[in-house]
Amino acid sequence: MLQIRKGGHRDLERFYSMFEVDFDEKELLPKLSIHMAITKGDMELLIVYEEESKLELGYALCFCRGVYGYVLLKYFGILPWYRGKGVGVQAMRLINKYYAQRQGILAELTVFDPDDQDTLRKLRKFFSRFGYEEVPSDYRLGGAEVTLMAKPIQGTAEIAPVAHRMIRDFYSRVLGPVRLDRMVDIRRHE
């Protein structure tokens, strides 16, 4: 049976290399910034593991403190040798249960290769399966357009009017103003 536990700084040291493999460097947060955010309680690293064997199967790094009571699922991944075996589905259920007392969970879907729309389609389908709904948004992350999805739990998916404020709040807790402006472009694109 799969379980989820809150990870610490040693876990981040071990899993950061997986972030580098699974995500484009343009969307990677600096490791030191994540360490500081975990210390301040602004982020949580969740580790998905098999209860009996204690084998770690995946991870989720979340912004867990925000002005509207939502969580932002920043990085979510299953270790390569466990992919395609239903672990991601079970892990997502555990994450949704872990944050059941929150207003909702947000997920940013980014694809840095404009020709790779199939990956974006698969990500949308995966998150939709768990009740995530697409939220109108027009910001960029590391230069790539973001598809923002929200899973309402105690709140609503109708967050478009405040989405920019929410995103800026999450990232400003981890990044300084200069790095924030370089990484997250939340101005309206006409």
N, C-alpha and C positions, 0 to 999 in steps of 0.2 A: 504494500500500500504506500502511495506517495504522501509525503508530508512537506510542509514548508516551515522554515525557521528563519529568524532574523540573523543576518550575518554581521560580522564586525570588520575591523580594519585588516586583520590577517586574511579574511575571506576576500576582501576587495583586492589585496595584493595578488592573490591567486587567480581571481576571475577577470582582472583588468585586461590580461592578455587575450581573453575570449572576446571582450568588448572590441578590442582592436581587430580581431579576425571577423567578427560578425557585423560590424558597423563601419561606415565610411569615416575616415579621419576627420572630415569636415563637420561631423556631428558628434565627435568625441569630446566629452568634457575632460579637462585635465584631472589626472588622478589625485593630485594634492587638493584640488577644489572639492572633489567627491569626499575625500577623507574629512576635510573640514566640515562639509555639509552633514555627514553622518554624525560627527561629534556634536554639532549644534542641533541635531534632530530634524534637519530640513530634508534629509534623504534617508532611505532605507534600502539595504541590500537584502533581498530575500533569496534564500537558497532552497531549491527543490531537491529533495532527497528521498531515497527508498528507505522506508522505516526499518525493515528487518536487517538489511545489509549495511545501511548508513551510507550507501553510495550516492554521491551528488550527481544529479542529472541535468540541472539547469539553474537559471538565475533570473532575477528581475531586479532592476535598479529603479526605484521610484522616488519622485519628489513627493514627500508625504505631508508637507506643511504648506498651506496656501490660504489666501484670504477668503475663499468661498467654500472651503471644506472638501474640495476635490483632490484627487491624487493624480499625478502624471506618471504614467508608466513610460519611463525614459528608455530603458533597454530591457529586452526580454529575449532570452535565448535558451535553447536546449543544446547540451553538449553534442558535438557532431555524431558520435557513435550511438546516441540514443534517438536521433531524429528519425521520423517516419514510422515510429512505433506507438503513436498515440500519447506520448509523454507530454507534448505541448498542450494538448487538449486537457489532460488532467491537471497540468500545472496552471493553466489559465483558470480553471474552476477553483483551484486552491487560492489563487491570487484574488479572485472575485470574492471568495468567502472571507479571506483575510481582511479585506477592506469593506466588509458588509455594513459597517456603521458609518461610512462616509457618504457624502452627497453623491459621489460618482467617481468614475475612473476615466481619465483621458488617455488617449494613445496618439502619438504622432507617427504617421506613416510617411517615410521619405524614400525617394528613389533618385539617385544621383545620375543615373544614365537615362536620358529622356527616351531612349529606344526600348527600355525595359519596363514597359507598361504591364507585362504579364505578372511580374513580381508584385506590383502595386495591386493588381486585380486579386491575386491570391491573398495578400495581406488583408485587403478589405473584406474578402469572403471569410477569412479566419476570424477576424474580430467581430464581424456581423453575427457569426454563429453564436457568440456569447452576449448578444444584446447591445453591442456597440453600434451607434448611429453616427453617420457622417454629419459634421458640424460645419456650416459655411465659415471658411477662414481664408485669409489671404496673406499669410506670412510665410517667410522663407527661413529655413534652417541650414546654415552652411552653404547658402546659395540655392538650395533645392526647395521646390514648392512642397509645402506640408499638406497632407490630407489629415485633418484632425477628426478623431472619432471619440465619442463620449458614450460611456455606459452609465445611464442613470441608475442610482441605487436608492438613495433617499431623496435625491434631488431630481433634476430634469436634464434632458439632453439639449434643451433650448438655451444654450449658453452663448450663442453667437454674439449678442450685444456686449458681453463681458469677456469673451475669449482672449482678446488682446491683453486685457488687464491681468487675466489669470496666467497667461504664458509669461508675460514680463515679470510677474511676481515670482513664479517658480525659478526662472533663470537668474533673476537679480539676487536671489538668496545664495547662489553658487558662484556667479561670475561677477567680476568688477565691471564698471560701466563701459570701459573700452572693449574688453573681450565680449561683453554682452552685445554691444552694437555690431561687432565683427561677426558674431555667430548667428544672432537672431535678428532678422529684419522684420519687424512687426508693423512697419508703416504700410499703409494701404497701397496696393499696386493697381493702378488704373489701366 
